[in-house]
Amino acid sequence: MKVTVIGTGYVGLVSGACFAEAGNKVMCLDLDAAKIATLNAGGIPIHEPGLEPMVARNREAGRLLFSSSYDEAVEHGDIIFLAVGTPPDEDGSADLSHILSAARSVGQRIRRSVVVVDKSTVPVGTADKVREAIASELARRGADLRFHVVSNPEFLKEGAAVNDFMRPDRIVIGSDDAEATAVMRQLYKPFNRNHNKLIEMDVRSAELTKYAANAMLATRISFMNELANLAEDLGADIEAVRHGIGSDPRIGPSFLYAGVGYGGSCFPKDVKALLKTAGDRGRRLRILDAVEQANEAQKSVLFDKISAHFGGSAGLRGLRIALWGLSFKPNTDDMREAPSLVLIGQLLAAGCSVQAYDPVARDEARRILQARHPDAFGSGALAIVASAKDALQDVDALALVTEWQEFRSPDFDALAACLRRKVIFDGRNQYEPAEVQAAGLAYHGIGRGT
Ligand code: UGA
């Protein structure tokens, strides 16, 4: 099939590459000519395991093309995916200007019947707006063409995006037209072998499903984070509690990990957007409101522990803290809404200096932190170093913020020799408290009150 994907962000690029991998002829469009030049030269603008070789082999096979020309891209596809960004507006609602502008660009150019697919995360009702935008462009041109708008939200996770797309646990198709549904079924056939993963529904339900999924996952995380904080007061261990409840199939084991709060480009944005959607209709989503507040508070938990351990502001001043992990989660260089940014800001404000390391997000982190704390870089109060070991040189304590594989099993005796004040703050419950303590280090996890 001939597929066009508009937008080469995470979702667009991964979808385009995976559709090509399944044998389709795909053209990915981005108005950012520099990005297209990078892609055409074999480069990948994001860090995503498995994506680079997949893009390369499909590009070489002539199944995956990149273009910055709307004329070319719209001419190419019988199915046109809209996978452009929907960043939050100031009031929290999703900014639809990119998606509607893409829809107009499609409407200005189509010359045959097409299926237009909303792949971006968009508020309920957006497919109607996309349909109107295309129809009004067609009317302006006096063109009488049939087209359908389908909602096909994406559920991939950064860091596991290729696998999530190639082996989805569900494929949601929101469509009000049988013909368009049949086209989508055909397109997804290679991803839907053995067990039927297709879930067909109306357009609005599909749009809401995407927000409902992310809101539910965010709710689980905030719930566990709050219970973790309570576990500390009660002398209980949240890790044991997690095992204890996760084995109930009605609850399930995933997304119950307490930590330093959820970040990334999706949960924070989508929770806000759903709250706004509800608010616009005069409806208060009390649970989701609390989820967001709990998450904001959780991002300060590690700083609060560091501060309490050293006896408050007087004790903090002049300390040098090693920080392991900057990206919002492992296996990505994405720094959007990363809890590390909050912690670094708090440590610097308290007069600490920070020596940070991340396996892949160093450049992205430096770019963001240099803009936020230019003086700290200049004075040496903030440094981003090249290895986990370098981060431990001449520091008082270690804070683990992102659970990258390489931080999983450090030599605690070596750590005890490095850390002047002999303490680890484990923001992701990666270590066994007894093992850390046996090396002569104090241990602070999240919700480990025992
Ligand atoms: C999330 C969803 O998991 C995907 O299904 C969805 O497609 C995507 O958003 C999206 O809307 O595009 P992603 O943001 O890539 O994916 O990352 P997650 O693995 O979901 O993690 C989100 C945040 O929650 C991270 O900060 C992570 O550290 C945190 N988290 C996750 C926890 O604190 N505890 C957990 O148990 C799980």
Residues whose N, C-alpha, C, O or C-beta is under 5 A from the ligand:
A	BS01	UGA	E154 F155 L156 K157 E158 I221 F255 L256 Y257 G259 G261 Y262 G263 G264 S265 C266 F267 F328 K329
